[in-house]
Amino acid sequence: MVFDIREEERLIFRLVGETAAELGVPAYVVGGYVRDRLLGRKSKDMDIVCVGDGITLAQNIAAKLRPLPKVVVYKRFGTAMFRHRGMEVEFVGARKESYRQDSRKPIVNNGTLEDDQNRRDFTINALAVSLNEGNYGEIVDPFNGIYHLEEKTIKTPLEPGKTFSDDPLRMMRAVRFATQLNFRIEDETFKALSKYKNRIKIVSMERITGELNKIILSPRPSIGFKILFKTGILQIIFPELAALQGVDYKDGKGHKDNFYHTLEVLDNICRNTNDLWLRWAAIMHDIAKPPTKRYHPKQGWTFHGHEMLGAKMTPKIFRRLKLPLDHKMKLVQKLVRLHLRPISLTKENITDSAIRRLLFDAGDDIDSLMMLCEADITSKNPGKVKRYLENYEMVREKLAEVEEKDKIRNWQPPVTGEMIMETFGISPSREVGIIKNAIREAILDGEIGNNHDDAFAFMLKQGKEIGLEPKIDIKN
């Protein structure tokens, strides 16, 4: 393994070495940067540890750079950071940490490089490279981190129980690195994830979800979710998802395991999009199957209404996980609610009205919905997969055809509530809502065209039926 050092990185290394020598403090580049560069992965974050004052080192180096970067100092943590040519460089003095049983916030003291490496979460993150003149470029690897990189193994530098008990967020980080790098978690480290899983309860949900989202944004998130489930961590942090696991049988009839099906859908959609919220839609699409599961002697197992209940559960789950409750949540909620609709449109003789209603309900998210539906095909039968995909392609063509003709996507009423009130001389009232709804339904059903003239004539007719007369000259 060798470094492929870029020009901007080489400049930072040279300045760190020179400035550290001027200040009389040894300095090293450590952690994730070293790991990623040894793996041949790009890295825009660089951590510098000095056996001394990291803030002073950062300020002295920044003074030599042009343009002069702004140094952000975090005195409480004894760290400083600046950005230069796309690199974010953080400085800290070597630290020794100890923990209380009820908190993941460490008691910090000044320490040696060895102390600093001991506090790292995993051996592959405890690597350090000297930037000092006497041994420049030498890798300091007290825990065989290079070997574990080559073996693709996640292992804690110290006894895993101590590492995870001290800072339980490291359990989520172990799963995240295993997922992102497609590494195996070493046996004793894996056992400790199960043994100390309940310690995760002292970690804030924001931090847990931050790691969870990084797992979800990995190339194959199913790797991480399977580890979380096997260790019991998922049952603590996301019980609704864990509840999907398992298959019930009755009268010789079983249903698919909806947990592993969901993970397949998630991996499928990840091949087509990096969008975090579409990935969350894949996770949530069947989330309400456990509470809606019923057995009927003739039909077998059913999950009627799971799409509607899942949409209702979405904001509650997002709120608990400290995920955003804005348009991102609403997108996930919409896709969960609508994810069964396109398959119903693959039947013969489907009406334009049904297509219009899906376009109306999905709006600009129709393409995301179709992507989710296609990801939902997890059959192992190639013939079935081919048939399902052909059916969805037919739906896509029908959607494009109806949209071109009727312009229903993101539909706005050709006759507004203000027009209705002005025409009939009425104030905001139930009658206005009745007429607006009638116009919308008539357009979606294809009874009238999606244009002002047809809608206005229909409005007059509807007004007459509920006892309203125009108060203005309708010819004008």
N, C-alpha and C positions, 0 to 999 in steps of 0.2 A: 504494500500500500504506500502510495506517495502523494504528496500534495501537488496539485496543479494550481499554483498561486497566481492570481491576477495582479495587474499593476497596482490597483488601488489597495489591495490587501498587503502587497509588499511594502508600499509606502507606510501604511499604519504600523507594520511590524518594525520597520527601521526606526520610525520615530519613537515607538514604545521602548525599543531597546536603548536608543540614545538617551532619552529622557529619564528612563528608570536608572540608568548608570549615573546621570547627573545628580539624581536625588538619592542615590545609594540604596535603591530598593529593587530586589529581583522581581521580574515580571514574566508572566506566562499567558499564552492564549489557551483557553480551557473549554471543556464542556461540549455543547452541541455543535459548535463550529468545527472543532477538531474531528468529532465523529462524522459529520456530514462531508467534510472535505476528504477524509480518508475513504469514505464510501463513494466518492466521486459525485456527490450531490452538491448543488449550488447552495450557498448560504449567504444571507444578507445581514445576519446578526453575528456579532463577534463579542465574546466575553473575555475581558482581560483581568487577571488576578495579580495583584502585587503584594509582596510581603511588606506592607506599609500602608500609607494613606492613598487609597484609590482615587479619592476626589482631587487631591493635589496633583496626582499623576495625570488625570484627565484634563485638568485646567492647563497644565503646562504643555501638554501635547497639542491641545486645541489652539493655543497661542501661536503655534508654528505652522498651522494649516492655512491655506488660502483657497477659496474664501474662508474667512474666519467662522467656524461653526459655533452655534449657540450651545453652551454646556448646561444641561439640565441636571440639577443636583438634588438628590433625595437624602437629606442629612439623617433622617430617621433610620434609613437602611444602610447608610454609609456608602452609597453608590452615586455614580455620575454617568451621564450618557451624552453623546453627541452623534450627529449624522454627518457622513462625508461620502460624497460620490456614490450614493445609493446604499452605503453600509451604515448600519446602526451599531455603534461601538459602546459597550458598557464597561465600566471600571469598578472594581471593588477591592478592598483590602482582604487578604486571606483571613478566614473566619473559623472559629470553633463554635459549635452549636450544642446546646442541650435543650431538652423539652420537658414540659410538664405533662402529666397524664391526660389532662382535660383540655389541652390546646395544641394546635399544630404550629403555633407561633413560637419560634425558638428564642432562647436566651443566648445572645450573641456576644462573643469575646474575640479579641484579636488572636490570630493563630498563625500557624505555619502553612506552607503549601500542603504538607501531609494532612494537617487538620482539615484544610479546605477540601481536599479530595475525599477524605473520610465522610464528609457530610453530603456528598453527591448521591443522587438516587440510584444510578446504575453504573456498572463498570465501564460501559461504553460512553458514559457521560463524565467519567472521572479522569479522562485523558488530559494531559497538559503538554504543551510544547514550549520549550524555553525560548525566550526572546533576548536572552542575555549573551554578552559577547563571548564569555568563556565556553559556553555549550549551546550556542545558537542552533535551533532546529532540533535539539534532542527531545525525544518524546519521553515524558515521565509517566509510567504506566504501572502503578503499584498493584493493580487488581486484575491484570491480564485482560484489559479491555480490548486490545488489538486482537487477541485470540478470540474473544467473544464476538467481535465484529466479523471475523473470518468465519466463525461457526454459526453466525446469525442467531445469537443467544442474548436474551435479556436476563441479567443477574444483578443482584444488589451487591455493593462492595463489602458491606458488613453483613452480619446475620440478618436475614430478611425480616424477621419479626421485629427487630429493633428499627430497621429502616422504615417499615410500614407503620409501626405503632407511633414512632416519632412524628411522622407526617403522612397521614393516611391518604392524602391526595396522590402520593406516589403510587398507590395501587392503580388509580385511574391512568396515571402516566405510563405504568408498565404495560397496561392493555393498549394504550394509544401507540406507544412505540412499536409494540408487537404488530399492530395493525398497519401502521404507516410503513414500516420497514419489512413487513412479512417475516419477522423474526419469531423464534420459539422462546417461550418463557421457561427458564431452567426449572427443574423439578421442585427443588426446595423453595424457590421463589414463588412458584405456582401454588404450592401447598399453603404458603403463608398468606396468599391472597384470600383463600377460603377461611383460614384460621382467624385472620384479623379483619374480616370483612365488616364487622359491626363498627369498627373504628371510623369507617367512612361517615358515620352519622355526625361526627364533630366538625366535618368540613362543610363550608357554606355551599348551598345549592348552586350559586353562581359559578363557583370554581369547578364543581363537579360537571355542570353542564358545559362549561368551557372545554373541558377535556372530551366530553361526550360529542360535542360538535366537531372536534378535530378527528375523532374516530369516524364520524359520519362522513366527513369530507375526504377520507382515505379512499384509495382505489377500490378496496374490497372491505367495506365496513362490517360485513358478516363475520370476519375473523374476530374482531373485537367484541361483537355482541355475543358470540358463542363463548368466548372466554368469560365475559361478565356473567353470563347465565351459569356456566359450569362452576364458577367460584361462589355464586350466590350474591354477588354484588348487585346484579341487575334487579333481583327481587327486592332489594332495599331501595335503590334509586329510581327504578322505573317498573313498579310491580304490574302495571297494566300490560306492558309488553311481555313480561315473563309469564303472565297468566295465559298467553296464547299457546304456550307449549303443552303438548300432550295430545293423545288421540283416544277418544271414547268409542267403545263398541257396544252395540245392542242388536240382538237378533242377527248377529253376524255382519252387521253394517257398521263401518267406521267412517270417519271424516279425515281429511288431511291434517297434518300438524301445522297449525296456522302460524306458529312462531317461525319454524324453518321456512315455510312458504313466504312469510313477510321478509325474511332475510334474503331470499332469492329475488324477490321483487326489488328490494333495495339495491342489491348488487346489479340487477338488470338496469335499473334507471341510472345508476352511476356510470354505466358505459356510454350514456347519451347526454349527461348534463353534470356540470359542477355546481349547479344551484343547490344550496343548502336546504332551501324550503321545499323544493320538489323532492328532495331526498327524505325530508321529514314527512311529506305527504305519503311517500311509500311506506314509511314506518307506521303511520297512523291509519292507513286505509282500512285495515281489518281490526282495529283496536277494540271494537265493540262486539266482536264475535263471541267471547266467553259469556257476557250477560244476555245475549240474544239466542244462545244455542238451545234448540229444542229437538226432540225426537218424535217423529210421526211414523207409525207402522208402515204406511204406504210410501211416503216421501223420503223417509230416512232422516238424516240430520239436516236441520235448516238453521239459517241465521237471519231470518227475516227482520228487516229494519236496521241491520247493523250499520248501514251507511248513514242513516239519520242520527242514530244514537252516537255513532263515532264522531259526527260533526258536532254534536252537543258536548261530548267529552273533551274535544280538542282545546277550547279555551281554559278549561279547568286544569288539564295536564300542563299546558303551556304556562299557566300562572304558577303552578307548583314548581315547575322546572326553571322558573325565572327566565323563560323565553319571551320574546317580544309579543305583545298583544295587539299590535298594529296591523297593517295590511299584510304583513308576512304570515301572521297567524290566520288571518281571514282567507288568504290564498289556500293554505293547508286545509282549513275547514271546508272551503268550497270544493276542493278536489276530493276530499273524503266523502262529502255529501253526494257528489255527482259521479263517483267512479264506476257505478253499475249502469249508468244511463247509456253509454255508447254501445255496450254489448247488446242491449235491447233493440238497438237500431240496425242490427245485422240481420234481422228477420226479413222475410220476403214481404213485399207490398207495404213497406214502411211509408208512412205519410210524410208529406212535406211539413205538415203541422208539427210532428214530433221533432223533426230536424230543426225547425225554427225555434221551438221551445228550448232545445239544448243550446243552440247558438245564443239565445236570449239569456239563459241562465249562466252560461259559461263566459260569455263576452270574450275579451282578449285572452282569457286563460284556456281557450278551447284546445290550443296546441299542446299546452302542458297537460291537460286532461287526457288527451289522446296518447301522449307519451307515457303517462302513468298506466293507462289501460293496456298498452302494449307490453309494458314491463311486468304487468300482472299475469302474463302468460308464462306459467312455470311447468307446463306439461312436459313429461319426458318422451312423449310420442311425437316424433317429427311431423307426422301427417297432421295431427291436431294443431300443432304450432303453425304449420303452413296455412291451414284452413283459417285459423283465428286471425293471422296477420292479413290474409287476403280479405277477410270480412271487414277488418278495421280500415284497410285501404279503400274498400268500397264506401265505408262511412265517411272517410276523409273526402272522397270525391263528391259524395252527396252534400256534405257540409259546404264545400266550395261552390257547388252549383247553386244551392239555395241562397247562400250569402251573396253571391254575385247578382242574383235575381231580386232578392228582397231586402238586402242590407240590414239584417237584423242584429248583427254583432254590435254590442254596445248601443243598443237601440235607445233612441230618445223619442218620446211621443210626438207625432206631427201636430197634435192639438194639445196644448198645455192646460194646466188647471186654471191659469190666469185667463186664457181664452174662453174657457167654459164659464167662468164667473162673469166675465164681461158680456158674453153673449146672452146669458140668461138673467143678468142683473142680480146675482146672488153672492153671498159672502162664503168664505171657506166653510164647508159643510159636508155632511155625509153624501149628499147628492153629487158633489164634485168627484168624490172618490168612486162612486158607483159608475159614473160616466167614463172616467179615466180607465177603470178596470175593464169595462165593456169594450172600449176602443182597443186596448191592448190585446184582449182575448180574441177579438174579431180579426185583428191583423195576424196574430200568431196562428189562428185557425185557417187563415187564407180566405176569410169571408170578404174582406176588403183589402185594397192595396195599402202598402206602407207609404202613404203620401197625404198631404194636407187636404186635398179636395175630398178624397174618399172618407178620410177620418172626420172631416167637418160635417159632411152630410150624415154620417153615422151618428155623430154627436147630437145633431138636431133630432134625429129619429129617437135616440135613446132619451133625450130630454122630454120629448113629447110623451113617451111611454110612462114616465114618472111624474107627469103633470107640470112640466116646465115649458114656458113659451119664451121665444127670443125677445129681448128688450131692445135690440138694435136692428137696424136695417141690414139683413143678412146679405143683400145684394152688394153691399159695399164692403 
